[in-house]
């Protein structure tokens, strides 16, 4: 292909760090996008345990342009970058690092990626009651983004982890203007929350491979007009999504959030518009295998 650049001393390097990373789709997605745009970039995956020295290496290598950060390093990397936006400090984790001539800029694309998926689905958040199930890293990013950038009526958080639940609720109340409600997740609290919710955001691993026959929300709790956004995208269609579809509800796919956050990373890495459809095709080809 004529648009493939030879790797040379000018090649910009981007990478994903985490442990494990062998399952990551990021190299396939970004390299396909670099090829499509004819950019002299390459994207690789590194299984990393020593975060501090990994970022010191990035800082010391002029061609090391960008880094994606995945589990378990999204919090740890914050200690070793030079600049982080206030919203990402409030969230408490980042998933992207840009090397600007030895100065490391940290940011998050999970929250904006989720918000774009909601907007692209034609859902207006204004005045909606939003139920968020789970309060982990991705949930924090989405919650802060929506609480700051939309005029939702109420954000109700449910989780089985009291510490994470209380922490996110307190941080949202301190850092955003949104009306926040929270409680321990059990059968009664879930039923009460589902009776009021307009948009359900599922941010737990339930339904992910290998436990694909599980769903946190019994189908009997759905009511007409609700929107279900499951950030799990492996499998492509979780039990929650299947049952919500069968109940006639609007679905937002976790694949859309995943692609959106990768698009935002690509554009920060390169300063070039991302070839979104190429990136989507690569994701769908890998997930459909």
C-alpha positions in Angstrom: 0.0 0.0 0.0 1.4 3.4 -1.0 0.2 5.1 2.2 2.3 2.9 4.5 5.4 4.8 5.8 8.7 3.0 6.3 9.8 3.0 9.9 12.8 5.4 10.3 14.4 7.8 12.7 11.4 10.2 12.3 8.8 7.6 13.2 6.6 8.7 16.1 5.9 5.9 18.6 2.6 5.5 20.5 1.9 2.6 22.9 -0.5 1.1 25.4 0.7 0.2 28.8 -1.0 -2.0 31.3 -0.8 -5.5 32.7 -2.1 -7.6 30.9 -2.2 -6.0 27.5 -2.1 -9.0 25.1 -5.9 -8.8 24.6 -5.8 -5.1 23.6 -7.4 -4.0 20.3 -5.6 -0.6 20.5 -2.6 -1.6 18.3 -4.8 -2.9 15.5 -7.1 0.2 15.7 -4.4 2.9 15.8 -2.1 1.3 13.2 -4.9 0.9 10.8 -5.8 4.6 11.3 -2.1 5.7 10.9 -2.0 3.7 7.6 -5.2 5.2 6.4 -3.9 8.7 7.0 -0.4 8.0 5.7 1.2 9.0 8.9 4.7 8.1 10.0 3.5 6.6 13.3 3.6 3.2 14.9 1.6 1.9 17.9 2.8 -1.0 20.1 1.7 -2.7 23.4 3.9 -2.9 26.5 3.1 -5.1 29.5 4.4 -2.7 32.2 4.7 -3.0 36.0 7.2 -0.2 36.7 5.0 2.8 35.8 7.5 5.5 37.1 10.3 4.3 34.9 8.1 3.7 31.9 7.1 7.3 31.9 10.7 8.4 32.5 11.6 6.5 29.4 8.7 8.2 27.5 10.0 11.6 28.6 13.5 10.8 27.5 12.6 9.6 24.0 11.7 12.5 21.7 9.9 10.2 19.2 7.7 8.7 21.9 4.6 10.8 21.2 1.6 9.2 23.0 0.5 6.6 25.5 -2.7 4.9 26.2 -3.1 3.6 29.8 -5.2 0.7 30.9 -5.7 -1.5 33.9 -4.1 -1.3 36.5 -2.2 1.9 35.9 -4.8 4.6 35.3 -4.4 6.1 38.8 -0.7 5.5 39.3 0.4 7.3 36.1 -1.1 10.6 37.5 1.8 10.8 39.9 4.4 10.9 37.1 3.0 13.4 34.5 3.5 17.2 34.5 0.0 18.5 33.7 -3.5 17.2 34.2 -6.8 19.1 33.6 -8.9 19.8 36.7 -11.8 17.5 35.6 -9.4 14.6 35.2 -7.9 15.3 38.7 -11.4 15.2 40.1 -12.1 11.9 38.3 -8.9 10.5 39.8 -7.6 8.6 36.8 -6.4 9.2 33.2 -6.1 7.0 30.2 -4.0 9.1 27.8 -0.5 10.8 28.0 0.9 13.1 25.3 4.6 13.9 25.2 5.1 17.6 24.3 8.9 17.9 24.0 9.5 16.1 27.3 6.6 17.5 29.1 3.9 14.9 29.8 0.3 15.9 29.6 -2.3 13.5 31.1 -5.9 13.4 30.2 -9.0 11.1 30.0 -11.0 10.2 27.0 -13.4 7.7 28.6 -15.9 10.3 29.8 -16.1 12.3 26.6 -16.2 9.1 24.6 -19.3 8.0 26.6 -21.0 11.4 26.2 -20.5 11.4 22.5 -22.0 7.9 22.3 -25.1 9.2 24.1 -25.4 12.3 21.9 -24.8 10.2 18.7 -27.7 8.0 19.8 -30.0 11.0 19.8 -30.5 11.1 23.5 -30.9 14.5 25.1 -29.7 14.3 28.7 -31.6 17.5 29.8 -34.0 16.7 32.7 -33.2 12.9 32.7 -33.0 10.7 35.7 -29.8 8.7 35.3 -29.0 5.5 37.1 -25.4 4.4 37.2 -24.6 0.8 38.2 -21.0 0.5 39.4 -18.6 3.2 40.6 -15.2 2.1 39.4 -12.7 3.9 37.2 -14.8 4.1 34.0 -17.9 5.0 35.9 -16.1 7.8 37.6 -15.0 9.3 34.3 -18.5 9.0 32.8 -20.2 10.4 35.9 -18.0 13.5 36.1 -18.3 14.2 32.4 -22.1 13.9 32.4 -22.6 15.7 35.8 -20.5 18.7 34.5 -21.5 18.9 30.9 -25.3 18.1 30.9 -28.4 19.3 32.7 -29.5 15.9 33.9 -32.2 16.0 36.7 -30.5 13.4 39.0 -27.7 11.0 38.9 -28.3 8.0 41.1 -25.3 5.8 42.0 -25.7 2.1 43.1 -22.8 -0.2 44.0 -22.0 -3.1 46.3 -18.7 -1.4 47.4 -19.6 1.1 50.0 -16.2 2.8 50.0 -16.1 3.4 46.3 -19.8 4.4 46.3 -19.4 7.0 49.1 -16.2 8.3 47.6 -17.6 9.0 44.1 -20.8 10.5 45.5 -18.8 12.9 47.7 -16.5 13.8 44.9 -19.4 14.5 42.5 -21.2 16.7 45.1 -18.0 18.7 45.7 -16.9 19.0 42.1 -20.1 19.3 40.0 -23.5 21.1 40.2 -25.5 17.9 39.6 -28.1 16.4 42.0 -26.5 13.2 43.3 -28.2 10.3 45.0 -26.4 7.1 46.1 -27.1 3.9 47.9 -26.0 0.3 48.3 -27.0 -2.0 45.5 -29.6 -4.6 46.5 -32.8 -6.0 45.1 -34.9 -3.3 46.7 -32.7 -0.3 45.9 -32.4 -1.5 42.3 -36.1 -1.9 41.8 -36.8 1.6 43.3 -34.1 3.2 41.1 -35.3 1.4 37.9 -38.8 2.7 38.5 -37.5 6.3 38.2 -34.6 5.9 35.8 -34.8 7.3 32.2 -31.2 6.3 31.3 -29.5 3.2 32.8 -25.7 3.2 32.6 -24.2 -0.2 33.3 -20.6 0.1 34.4 -19.8 -3.2 36.1 -18.1 -6.3 34.6 -21.3 -8.4 34.9 -22.2 -9.8 31.5 -18.6 -9.7 30.2 -16.8 -12.8 29.0 -16.7 -15.4 30.4 -19.9 -14.8 32.5 -22.0 -13.9 29.5 -25.2 -15.4 30.9 -25.5 -12.9 33.7 -27.3 -9.5 34.0 -27.5 -7.2 36.9 -30.9 -5.9 35.9 -33.9 -8.3 35.8 -35.9 -7.8 32.6 -39.1 -7.3 34.7 -37.7 -4.0 35.9 -37.6 -2.4 32.5 -40.3 0.1 31.5 -41.2 1.7 28.2 -39.1 4.7 27.0 -35.9 3.8 29.0 -32.5 3.9 27.4 -29.8 1.3 28.3 -26.1 2.0 27.9 -23.9 -1.0 28.7 -20.2 -0.1 28.6 -19.3 -3.8 28.3 -18.5 -4.6 24.7 -17.2 -8.2 24.9 -19.5 -9.9 24.0 -20.9 -7.4 21.5 -24.4 -8.1 22.9 -24.6 -8.8 26.6 -27.6 -10.4 28.3 -28.6 -7.0 29.6 -28.6 -5.6 26.0 -30.5 -8.5 24.6 -33.2 -8.3 27.2 -33.5 -4.5 26.9 -33.9 -4.9 23.2 -36.5 -7.5 23.6 -38.4 -5.1 25.8 -38.3 -2.5 23.1 -35.8 -0.1 24.7 -33.2 2.1 23.0 -29.7 0.7 23.3 -26.3 2.4 23.4 -23.4 0.1 22.8 -20.2 0.0 24.7 -18.4 -0.4 21.4 -19.4 3.2 20.5 -17.8 4.5 23.7 -14.6 2.4 23.1 -14.3 3.7 19.5 -15.0 7.3 20.5 -12.3 7.3 23.2 -9.8 5.8 20.7 -10.7 8.4 18.2 -10.1 11.2 20.7 -6.7 9.6 21.6 -5.7 9.4 17.9 -6.5 13.0 17.3 -4.5 14.1 20.3 -1.5 11.9 19.2 -1.5 13.1 15.6 -3.3 16.5 15.4 -5.2 14.9 12.5 -8.9 14.0 12.1 -9.3 10.3 12.8 -10.6 7.9 10.1 -13.5 6.9 12.3 -15.1 4.3 10.0 -11.7 2.5 9.5 -11.3 2.3 13.3 -14.9 1.1 13.7 -14.4 -1.6 11.0 -11.2 -2.9 12.7 -13.0 -3.1 16.1 -16.0 -4.9 14.7 -13.8 -7.4 12.7 -11.9 -8.3 15.8 -15.0 -8.6 18.1 -16.9 -10.6 15.6 -14.3 -13.4 15.4 
